């Protein structure tokens, strides 16, 4: 069923429902209505926080739990003219930890002739905590990096925790870190989630629920930020903080640590409150513009240390970057396009492809059961172009088999799997994809795809959404910043769509190409997960930009036979990847909902289920 475009663009509930139905089919539309009926509605962060934060009983349990070989944490804080209320709140947040194995190291670069020292001593005296706190008044302000190095020199602990002078730790922060170290003895770099608090420290907002270690996202922005916990031996190895990179010293330090870390552990809990006020980057990004210039240099230094050649380009906003890799070779890319009729779509796809700045390509069109005469007339026209071959797959449609067949004719070092219903937008898109694909660590590179109305169709794939997998940020306006800029940042994902997917031919051959039991559903997800099993990264490149006019050639899964096939393939994929589904997508935080694709907090029902699971686990462990 088709709807007039002007109807869809008028807005309102009816228009939105029709648009959703047109794009996603009857099954997904019914599922969306089911969510609303059964109160799987979104909740705000205040509501989520009240349900998800540890209870008083849980905090009591933590205080009583024994850690006979527990780590000693040195909490490092560089002070600089810290307002007394912020200073007191920061110190209290450390002294009131449920885990007792810590010391607090304060290095004061205020250079205000003892004024801050007197205030610090008064705060500590009131709390009778001077025996657990080490304080040094520096002769001059050495900048945040130099002042942190001074705090580091005071430390006795075997793990270091970084804390800004106007921020606070949650009461369970050190406990959760100690627990993670106990469960992962080889861990030498840990980080957790964070949110922001206002000047009063009573309101909390902008939670940053982070993925597990994501090296390409770290090159796009300092997503790790704080809290950070580093083994003292690792900090000694990398040499502390670089005073030439003040403002981005944490980003640089994180790069150098993660480059050499034995095991990186992400704790998916909010353990840090970043205070938002006029002088902080949390409250005013322009207050420290120099920090973003330093961030660019930190990324450049990381690339140089790791032997990568790339240009660091400022991103959509301050603090967001993109690495464009510089190529010394231009390997042949074999572009494989399955096609059935729809000549106008194929023409658009090919014309925009041949306008790309990357030109070392061959095109293999896999003809599959076309019936319209103009299709074959167009193939005859294409025969004059030496870059294009048309091969025939004369069997019932099976997306996996069609692509595997096309790949058997490929001469290129790389394969670009491409739908016939896409149109290239950015002229450097393929160049961008090849740049990432040339890295030895990369197995697959995907692109950012838009619907014709400039809303997002694909910005990476999240395992678990909709049962098996779903596209990130689907339906979000193209220019919207998205959750923590994730739609704008090149990063690693568990999977990307095969509507535009670059893969090294040798990797494709090694895993045997697509799983042909998955004729339509989740064949690209399965391909990506198998490539990741081999140890390769799957990269979403936000600068590779195309329109995707989705499923024009094959239509929707809207007949009983198609629905039955889809359900069967979904079951097959869910059974094959049951362990991945159980553990959760490492690139999607477990505090985020699997009901929506915009990185919303878990719904009430999801939070309740998680709480019940946690209580059941505690009961069985007693």
Order of alpha helices (4+ residues) and beta strands (2+ residues): alpha-alpha-alpha-alpha-beta-alpha-beta-alpha-beta-alpha-beta-beta-alpha-beta-beta-alpha-beta-alpha-alpha-beta-alpha-beta-beta-beta-alpha-beta-alpha-beta-alpha-beta-beta-alpha-beta-beta-beta-beta-beta-beta-alpha-alpha-beta-alpha-alpha-alpha
